[in-house]
């Protein structure tokens, strides 16, 4: 697995996605988790753009 480190996101990006994935869906917002993951993904794409192809 160590040979894949250059292809993985930085730890801060991974942590942000993990936090977003733990967002609970509620009766008020059944898509809360999806929205949190999408928002985190967009932030990560801006902050770590070198990790994403265009």
C-alpha positions as CSV (number, residue, x, y, z in Angstrom):
1,X,0.0,0.0,0.0
2,X,2.9,2.4,0.6
3,X,3.6,2.6,-3.1
4,X,0.1,4.2,-3.6
5,X,0.8,7.1,-1.3
6,X,1.5,9.5,-4.1
7,X,-2.0,8.8,-5.5
8,X,-3.9,9.3,-2.3
9,X,-5.4,12.5,-1.0
10,X,-3.7,14.3,1.8
11,X,-4.7,13.4,5.4
12,X,-6.7,16.6,5.8
13,X,-8.8,15.9,2.7
14,X,-9.4,12.3,3.9
15,X,-10.4,13.5,7.3
16,X,-12.8,16.0,5.8
17,X,-14.5,13.4,3.7
18,X,-14.7,11.0,6.7
19,X,-16.4,13.7,8.8
20,X,-18.8,14.5,6.0
21,X,-19.7,10.8,5.7
22,X,-20.7,10.7,9.4
23,X,-23.3,13.4,8.9
24,X,-26.6,12.0,9.9
25,X,-29.6,12.1,7.6
26,X,-32.7,13.4,9.4
27,X,-36.4,13.5,8.8
28,X,-36.0,17.2,8.2
29,X,-33.2,16.7,5.7
30,X,-33.0,13.1,4.4
31,X,-30.1,14.1,2.1
32,X,-27.9,15.8,4.7
33,X,-25.1,13.2,4.4
34,X,-25.0,13.5,0.6
35,X,-25.0,17.3,0.8
36,X,-22.1,17.2,3.3
37,X,-20.1,14.9,1.2
38,X,-20.7,17.0,-2.0
39,X,-19.7,20.2,-0.1
40,X,-16.6,18.5,1.3
41,X,-15.7,17.2,-2.2
42,X,-16.0,20.6,-3.8
43,X,-13.9,22.2,-1.0
44,X,-11.2,19.5,-1.4
45,X,-11.2,20.0,-5.2
46,X,-10.5,23.7,-4.7
47,X,-7.9,23.3,-2.0
48,X,-6.1,20.3,-3.4
49,X,-6.7,20.8,-7.1
50,X,-3.4,19.1,-8.0
51,X,-4.9,15.8,-7.1
52,X,-7.8,16.0,-9.6
53,X,-7.7,15.8,-13.4
54,X,-9.5,18.3,-15.4
